[in-house]
Amino acid sequence: MQKRAFGSVQVSAIGLGSSEFGGACPESLGREFMDAYVAIGDGFFI
């Protein structure tokens, strides 16, 4: 996964957008997406 500088930290080049989690996307499914994203080694949520 490509990383880029964001201030003084390194983050992935692509973040997981989460604005619909708990809205159009049920909260439980949003949590599954977030858990899977962290499991592959990332955690940059936007």
Residue frames as a rotation matrix with the C-alpha (Angstrom) as fourth column:
MET 1
0.586 0.811 0.000 0.00
0.811 -0.586 0.000 0.00
0.000 0.000 -1.000 0.00
GLN 2
-0.199 -0.657 0.727 1.45
0.599 -0.668 -0.441 3.36
0.775 0.348 0.527 -0.98
LYS 3
0.289 0.204 -0.935 2.04
0.910 -0.363 0.202 5.80
-0.298 -0.909 -0.290 1.86
ARG 4
0.079 -0.223 0.971 2.25
0.486 -0.842 -0.233 9.59
0.870 0.491 0.042 1.75
ALA 5
-0.828 -0.393 -0.400 3.28
0.547 -0.407 -0.732 12.22
0.125 -0.825 0.551 4.26
PHE 6
0.269 0.884 0.383 0.36
0.451 -0.467 0.761 13.91
0.851 -0.032 -0.524 6.03
GLY 7
0.824 -0.164 0.542 1.93
-0.508 -0.636 0.581 16.42
0.250 -0.754 -0.607 8.34
SER 8
-0.138 -0.929 0.342 4.43
-0.990 0.127 -0.054 14.48
0.007 -0.346 -0.938 10.44
VAL 9
-0.080 0.165 0.983 2.84
-0.333 0.925 -0.182 11.04
-0.940 -0.342 -0.019 9.90
GLN 10
-0.906 -0.168 -0.389 2.66
-0.423 0.333 0.842 8.58
-0.012 0.928 -0.373 7.02
VAL 11
-0.063 0.938 0.342 -0.81
-0.408 0.288 -0.866 7.60
-0.911 -0.194 0.364 5.80
SER 12
-0.276 0.025 0.961 -2.07
0.696 0.695 0.182 5.52
-0.663 0.719 -0.209 2.90
ALA 13
-0.991 -0.128 -0.024 -2.53
0.068 -0.667 0.742 7.26
-0.111 0.734 0.670 -0.44
ILE 14
-0.384 0.923 -0.028 -6.22
-0.196 -0.052 0.979 6.33
0.902 0.381 0.201 -0.33
GLY 15
-0.909 0.133 0.394 -8.38
-0.397 0.003 -0.918 6.65
-0.123 -0.991 0.050 2.78
LEU 16
-0.664 0.740 -0.103 -11.60
0.692 0.661 0.291 4.83
0.283 0.122 -0.951 3.59
GLY 17
-0.711 0.505 0.490 -14.52
-0.435 -0.863 0.258 7.26
0.553 -0.030 0.833 3.42
SER 18
-0.791 0.365 -0.492 -16.97
0.578 0.709 -0.404 6.64
0.201 -0.604 -0.771 6.24
SER 19
-0.904 0.418 0.089 -19.54
-0.427 -0.878 -0.214 9.44
-0.012 -0.231 0.973 6.02
GLU 20
-0.127 0.923 -0.364 -22.39
-0.735 0.159 0.659 7.04
0.666 0.351 0.658 5.21
PHE 21
-0.628 -0.117 -0.770 -21.66
0.302 0.875 -0.380 4.52
0.717 -0.471 -0.514 7.97
GLY 22
-0.749 0.448 -0.488 -24.67
0.516 -0.068 -0.854 4.59
-0.415 -0.892 -0.181 10.26
GLY 23
-0.373 0.632 -0.679 -26.71
-0.616 -0.716 -0.328 6.45
-0.694 0.296 0.657 7.62
ALA 24
0.360 0.475 -0.803 -27.35
-0.929 0.267 -0.258 4.89
0.091 0.839 0.537 4.21
CYS 25
-0.154 -0.490 -0.858 -25.00
-0.221 0.864 -0.453 2.04
0.963 0.120 -0.241 5.18
PRO 26
0.839 0.523 -0.147 -26.10
0.008 0.258 0.966 0.21
0.543 -0.812 0.212 8.35
GLU 27
0.499 -0.658 0.564 -23.76
-0.864 -0.425 0.269 0.75
0.063 -0.621 -0.781 11.31
SER 28
0.554 -0.274 0.786 -23.05
-0.209 0.869 0.450 -2.97
-0.806 -0.413 0.424 11.65
LEU 29
0.779 -0.271 0.566 -21.91
0.626 0.403 -0.668 -3.21
-0.047 0.874 0.484 8.01
GLY 30
0.738 -0.514 0.437 -19.83
-0.309 -0.833 -0.458 -0.05
0.600 0.203 -0.774 8.39
ARG 31
0.502 -0.546 0.671 -18.06
-0.757 0.098 0.646 -1.63
-0.419 -0.832 -0.364 11.38
GLU 32
0.663 -0.243 0.708 -17.32
0.356 0.934 -0.014 -4.71
-0.658 0.261 0.706 9.28
PHE 33
0.805 -0.364 0.468 -15.78
0.362 -0.323 -0.874 -2.52
0.470 0.873 -0.128 6.55
MET 34
0.610 -0.573 0.547 -13.67
-0.696 -0.718 0.024 -0.65
0.379 -0.395 -0.837 9.11
ASP 35
0.552 -0.381 0.742 -12.50
-0.432 0.630 0.645 -3.86
-0.713 -0.677 0.183 10.80
ALA 36
0.733 -0.261 0.628 -11.51
0.603 0.677 -0.422 -5.36
-0.315 0.688 0.654 7.43
TYR 37
0.781 -0.435 0.449 -9.65
0.013 -0.707 -0.707 -2.17
0.625 0.558 -0.546 6.47
VAL 38
0.487 -0.601 0.634 -7.66
-0.871 -0.286 0.399 -2.22
-0.058 -0.746 -0.663 9.71
ALA 39
0.660 -0.187 0.728 -7.00
-0.063 0.951 0.302 -5.96
-0.749 -0.245 0.616 9.27
ILE 40
0.771 -0.403 0.494 -5.23
0.617 0.279 -0.736 -5.35
0.158 0.872 0.464 5.95
GLY 41
-0.087 -0.931 -0.354 -2.89
0.989 -0.122 0.078 -2.94
-0.116 -0.344 0.932 7.72
ASP 42
-0.663 -0.131 0.737 -4.39
0.341 -0.929 0.142 0.49
0.666 0.346 0.661 7.31
GLY 43
-0.152 0.624 -0.767 -6.41
0.969 -0.059 -0.240 2.90
-0.195 -0.779 -0.596 9.37
PHE 44
-0.953 -0.166 -0.255 -6.70
0.108 -0.968 0.228 6.17
-0.285 0.190 0.940 7.42
PHE 45
-0.165 0.973 0.161 -10.39
0.972 0.188 -0.141 7.05
-0.168 0.133 -0.977 7.63
ILE 46
-0.992 -0.123 0.034 -11.79
0.127 -0.969 0.212 10.20
0.007 0.215 0.977 6.07
